[in-house]
Amino acid sequence: MVAKTEPIPVVLLDSGTAAVVASTIRSAIPPALDGSECVNRSQEEVQVLSRAVASATSGRFPEALDRLALTLIGSPHSVVLRGLDVSGCGPATLAVTAARLGAPFVEPDPAHGAISLLRPRTDRSMAGQVLNELLHTDSTDRVVPNRLSCLLCVVPDVGGQGVSRVMSITAARAVALGSLGVSGVERLGRPHPWRSGSSPTGVTWAPVFNHRRGSIRWMRNTIVQASDDRLVKLSAGLEHELKVFERALEASGAWSEVLLGPGDVLVLDNRRCLHSRSPISRAVSSDRVLLRTKRR
């Protein structure tokens, strides 16, 4: 039986605090064009800016983020921070917000900055399927994936598409149990080969469900890529089982949904929930812009 969906909690920032956060950031840095560029700040600069925001808000902004972190512990292990004004200062605002939640997740690829710009027209696809439309966890191609993912909505899709979806690990495990049975869930707890650019061998071995740590790691494409690149050979049984699980997840409807608006930050515990977005019919022309940063 698949667990019932539950609403994604919202931490609402009051308008006065939001205004002070925005004015403090804007006075400290040059304005960035909304969604057209992604400015990565040094960690020293971010820490200085974070202290300035904390002082200017008399501690109210850090307190809101601490409430968010506590809420994140519970299912569905995701929280929306709502009320930020990010006009002209999106990247710096996301950096300051995320700095309270954890250390930066350093990507091995120097071209991949601490903050990434996400647009529907540049989303990766495999076999005609947009990967961001499939439930997944981030950084499955790393030896140790990031702990938190933070997504800031700068501009939503004008047609209201691209709804964010989140599925807790509890719901994902229930889907696995229903589609693969007890033995299938046990097999998903064994090490699987993940294509990894950060591993010397090109492959890192880890389970889908780490039952001991209570964590999940999932994007079928990353396992398939290890096979396609001829680094490992997947058995027909494993390939079938992974496809069954993926289809069951997508058909289950056991996710929570939220349509992010300008200034909303969706914070995800990348170890304990899956996420995706609903399809965008005109992805090439969609004006949807998100900024993403990852935390260790």
Secondary structure, DSSP 8 states (H G I E B T S, - for coil): ---------EEE--HHHHHHHHHHHHHHS----TTT------HHHHHHHHHHHHHHTTTHHHHHHHHHHHHHTSTT-EEEEE----TTTHHHHHHHHHHTT--B---SSTTS-SEEEE-GGG--EETTEEGGGS-B-S-TTSSS--SEEEEEEEE--TTS---EEEEEHHHHHHHHHHHHHHHHHHHHTS-EEEE-TTSTTSEEEE-SEETTTTEE---HHHHHHHHHTTSS---HHHHHHHHHHHHHHHHH---EEE---TT-EEEEETTTEEEEE---TTTTT---EEEEEEE-
